[in-house]
Each structure stands twice: as C-alpha cells, then as structure tokens.
C-alpha cells in the first residue's frame, strides 16, 4: 500500500492542456454568494417593512426574486456565460 502510494506520487502526470479550468466555478459561486445574498435581502426587506415603504418593498422583492433565480436555478450561470462568450467571439 505504501509502495503503491509512493509510486503514484512519483509517476509523471500529463501537463495541463491549456486554458483555465472552470469546472466547479458555478457551484462555488452558488455556495459562496447565495447565503450572503439571502442575508442582504432579509435585512433590506425588514428595513423597508419597518419604514412602511410598501412600494419600494414590492419593487425590491421582485428584483430579489429575479436575482435569486440566477443563484438557485441550475445551469443559468453556465448558459449565460456561454452566451456572453459566444457573443464576444470567445470559444
């Protein structure tokens, strides 16, 4: 077991094929920013409710739901990034 591990560590690996590896980037962004987003939305919504600004509260909730869809719906970030890259001519 120890010899096998040592041999694996000494075996040369293939060099990277170039480019940036973004395999887990979208999931990382969801895990990092989603809880922060929920805290900010909660604090601002409570502020609008306590100041009795119902119109701004409704506008803010609609905007928060639209932004929340980006964080919580699978593949939205990936599809949007591919569309932007395609529009800019990046493969």
CNS distance restraints for C-alpha pairs under 8 A (distance, minus, plus):
assign (resid   1 and name CA) (resid   5 and name CA) 6.29 0.50 0.50
assign (resid   2 and name CA) (resid   6 and name CA) 6.19 0.50 0.50
assign (resid   3 and name CA) (resid   7 and name CA) 6.12 0.50 0.50
assign (resid   4 and name CA) (resid   8 and name CA) 6.15 0.50 0.50
assign (resid   5 and name CA) (resid   9 and name CA) 6.21 0.50 0.50
assign (resid   6 and name CA) (resid  10 and name CA) 6.28 0.50 0.50
assign (resid   7 and name CA) (resid  11 and name CA) 6.13 0.50 0.50
assign (resid  22 and name CA) (resid  26 and name CA) 7.99 0.50 0.50
assign (resid  24 and name CA) (resid  28 and name CA) 6.12 0.50 0.50
assign (resid  25 and name CA) (resid  29 and name CA) 6.17 0.50 0.50
assign (resid  26 and name CA) (resid  30 and name CA) 6.24 0.50 0.50
assign (resid  26 and name CA) (resid  77 and name CA) 6.50 0.50 0.50
assign (resid  26 and name CA) (resid  78 and name CA) 6.98 0.50 0.50
assign (resid  27 and name CA) (resid  31 and name CA) 6.19 0.50 0.50
assign (resid  28 and name CA) (resid  32 and name CA) 6.02 0.50 0.50
assign (resid  29 and name CA) (resid  33 and name CA) 5.74 0.50 0.50
assign (resid  29 and name CA) (resid  34 and name CA) 7.70 0.50 0.50
assign (resid  30 and name CA) (resid  34 and name CA) 5.34 0.50 0.50
assign (resid  30 and name CA) (resid  71 and name CA) 5.69 0.50 0.50
assign (resid  30 and name CA) (resid  72 and name CA) 7.30 0.50 0.50
assign (resid  31 and name CA) (resid  35 and name CA) 7.27 0.50 0.50
assign (resid  32 and name CA) (resid  36 and name CA) 7.25 0.50 0.50
assign (resid  33 and name CA) (resid  37 and name CA) 5.90 0.50 0.50
assign (resid  33 and name CA) (resid  71 and name CA) 7.99 0.50 0.50
assign (resid  34 and name CA) (resid  38 and name CA) 6.27 0.50 0.50
assign (resid  34 and name CA) (resid  68 and name CA) 7.98 0.50 0.50
assign (resid  34 and name CA) (resid  71 and name CA) 6.25 0.50 0.50
assign (resid  34 and name CA) (resid  72 and name CA) 7.82 0.50 0.50
assign (resid  35 and name CA) (resid  39 and name CA) 6.34 0.50 0.50
assign (resid  36 and name CA) (resid  40 and name CA) 6.32 0.50 0.50
assign (resid  37 and name CA) (resid  41 and name CA) 6.11 0.50 0.50
assign (resid  38 and name CA) (resid  42 and name CA) 6.06 0.50 0.50
assign (resid  39 and name CA) (resid  43 and name CA) 6.22 0.50 0.50
assign (resid  40 and name CA) (resid  44 and name CA) 6.16 0.50 0.50
assign (resid  41 and name CA) (resid  45 and name CA) 5.91 0.50 0.50
assign (resid  41 and name CA) (resid  64 and name CA) 6.85 0.50 0.50
assign (resid  42 and name CA) (resid  46 and name CA) 6.12 0.50 0.50
assign (resid  43 and name CA) (resid  47 and name CA) 6.25 0.50 0.50
assign (resid  44 and name CA) (resid  48 and name CA) 6.29 0.50 0.50
assign (resid  45 and name CA) (resid  49 and name CA) 6.24 0.50 0.50
assign (resid  45 and name CA) (resid  57 and name CA) 6.29 0.50 0.50
assign (resid  45 and name CA) (resid  60 and name CA) 7.48 0.50 0.50
assign (resid  45 and name CA) (resid  61 and name CA) 7.50 0.50 0.50
assign (resid  46 and name CA) (resid  50 and name CA) 6.13 0.50 0.50
assign (resid  47 and name CA) (resid  51 and name CA) 6.22 0.50 0.50
assign (resid  48 and name CA) (resid  52 and name CA) 6.04 0.50 0.50
assign (resid  48 and name CA) (resid  53 and name CA) 5.39 0.50 0.50
assign (resid  48 and name CA) (resid  54 and name CA) 6.94 0.50 0.50
assign (resid  48 and name CA) (resid  56 and name CA) 7.00 0.50 0.50
assign (resid  48 and name CA) (resid  57 and name CA) 5.45 0.50 0.50
assign (resid  49 and name CA) (resid  53 and name CA) 6.38 0.50 0.50
assign (resid  49 and name CA) (resid  54 and name CA) 6.76 0.50 0.50
assign (resid  49 and name CA) (resid  57 and name CA) 6.85 0.50 0.50
assign (resid  53 and name CA) (resid  57 and name CA) 6.13 0.50 0.50
assign (resid  54 and name CA) (resid  58 and name CA) 6.15 0.50 0.50
assign (resid  55 and name CA) (resid  59 and name CA) 6.30 0.50 0.50
assign (resid  56 and name CA) (resid  60 and name CA) 5.95 0.50 0.50
assign (resid  57 and name CA) (resid  61 and name CA) 6.13 0.50 0.50
assign (resid  58 and name CA) (resid  62 and name CA) 6.24 0.50 0.50
assign (resid  59 and name CA) (resid  63 and name CA) 6.30 0.50 0.50
assign (resid  60 and name CA) (resid  64 and name CA) 5.98 0.50 0.50
assign (resid  61 and name CA) (resid  65 and name CA) 6.06 0.50 0.50
assign (resid  62 and name CA) (resid  66 and name CA) 6.33 0.50 0.50
assign (resid  63 and name CA) (resid  67 and name CA) 6.24 0.50 0.50
assign (resid  64 and name CA) (resid  68 and name CA) 5.84 0.50 0.50
assign (resid  65 and name CA) (resid  69 and name CA) 6.23 0.50 0.50
assign (resid  66 and name CA) (resid  70 and name CA) 7.11 0.50 0.50
assign (resid  67 and name CA) (resid  71 and name CA) 6.96 0.50 0.50
assign (resid  68 and name CA) (resid  72 and name CA) 6.14 0.50 0.50
assign (resid  69 and name CA) (resid  73 and name CA) 5.45 0.50 0.50
assign (resid  70 and name CA) (resid  76 and name CA) 5.88 0.50 0.50
assign (resid  70 and name CA) (resid  77 and name CA) 6.55 0.50 0.50
assign (resid  71 and name CA) (resid  76 and name CA) 7.86 0.50 0.50
assign (resid  71 and name CA) (resid  77 and name CA) 7.70 0.50 0.50
assign (resid  75 and name CA) (resid  79 and name CA) 5.95 0.50 0.50
assign (resid  76 and name CA) (resid  80 and name CA) 6.01 0.50 0.50
assign (resid  77 and name CA) (resid  81 and name CA) 6.01 0.50 0.50
assign (resid  78 and name CA) (resid  82 and name CA) 6.13 0.50 0.50
assign (resid  79 and name CA) (resid  83 and name CA) 6.12 0.50 0.50
assign (resid  80 and name CA) (resid  84 and name CA) 6.17 0.50 0.50
assign (resid  81 and name CA) (resid  85 and name CA) 6.05 0.50 0.50
assign (resid  82 and name CA) (resid  86 and name CA) 5.94 0.50 0.50
assign (resid  83 and name CA) (resid  87 and name CA) 6.10 0.50 0.50
assign (resid  84 and name CA) (resid  88 and name CA) 6.24 0.50 0.50
assign (resid  85 and name CA) (resid  89 and name CA) 6.16 0.50 0.50
assign (resid  85 and name CA) (resid  90 and name CA) 4.99 0.50 0.50
assign (resid  85 and name CA) (resid  91 and name CA) 6.83 0.50 0.50
assign (resid  86 and name CA) (resid  90 and name CA) 5.64 0.50 0.50
assign (resid  86 and name CA) (resid  91 and name CA) 6.63 0.50 0.50
